[in-house]
Amino acid sequence: MTEIILDAAPDLDFDLKGLPKVSLHDHLDGGLRPATIIELAEAAGHTLPSTDPVALGEWFRESADSGSLVRYLETFDHTIAVMQTKEGLFRVAKEFVEDLADDGVVYGEVRWAPEQHLQQGLSLDDAVEAVQAGLEAGVDAVAETGRDIQVGQLITAMRHADRGQEIAELAVRHRNNGAVGFDIAGAEDGFLPSRFKDAFTYLAQHNFPATVHAGEAAGLESIQSALVDGRALRLGHGVRIAEDITVEFGDDEDADGEDADDNIGMVTLGGLASWVRDRGIALEICPSSNLQTGAVAGFGEGIESHPLDMLYQLGFNVTINTDNRLMSGVTLTDEFELLVETFDYDLDDLLELTLNAAEAAFLPLEEKEALVEYINEFYDELG
Ligand SMILES: [Zn+2]
């Protein structure tokens, strides 16, 4: 009976978009609507590669597809340029929430770095308040359409800069007004989380949670530092933890001379991979983004070689995310569809990945339980 249900699901005869989703890794400056960028750029006197929304959207996707994280990050110059005023931040945040709701997201965490939005005189606090007002307006607009969504801010420090402590204090200051967690972002290679050790200690002393970008453009040393120095409760990407896993395939025949082709091989986890799996540290996996930035290039070409499926099958706490919807030209629905098509994931898998994300959310326990219950009930009704 179970087999029949499992086999039927990959036919995609259900509405992926309508499934309730949880989005934990989505950058505010990576999720703007092209038409909004054009309007805001006009007002700000900022020159864009194109003033046609379709062509501009295409430009972002092509730039992001270059295979280099550095090139990928350059696209943010244009989005950040139009997010330097209260009005710009408000509008982008409001539309961000509306777009998430249209994608089926019921709970989201949006990350962004306030220090990048001070070029026209805003203070760090002004910027956080403007984004919060925009998020709340977005939640209200979604409520008017009869849907519910909740969105919290992940206040982010740029790892090449030196404002970690200041940003950590900013995040804690806004903990009762929308800030739910802390992150560091930007160029990972060469900028270990240990650079922000004091800021992370401050956060821990204030019982304020952190997720840390690690295991994307750098490997195990970066992940180790995120966990030890950053006290990361989740890993932004974290996908290169797979470098600490070895899979040895056995001989064609086992000891009894029987065919052992179905042997999936002997899997050995290193100490760091064991820690991440056994402690249930959530991996914020962003499949399309990982392909574009070359984060998973070491594992082979194409989505089939992405280690997320191996990590998931081995019991890692895998969650699925978009990273930058504008640059990658994807929604969370698209990412789900990609997994269904590539790995034959069925509704049970999508439910598990969604519950992983709900349980890893930076929410109080009662709210997490309510979110989990809502998602379970929705899937139950699908039969
Ligand atoms: Zn990211």
Boltz pocket constraint, residues with backbone or C-beta under 6 A from the ligand:
constraints:
  - pocket:
      binder: B
      contacts: [[A, 25], [A, 27], [A, 185], [A, 213], [A, 236], [A, 323]]
      max_distance: 6.0
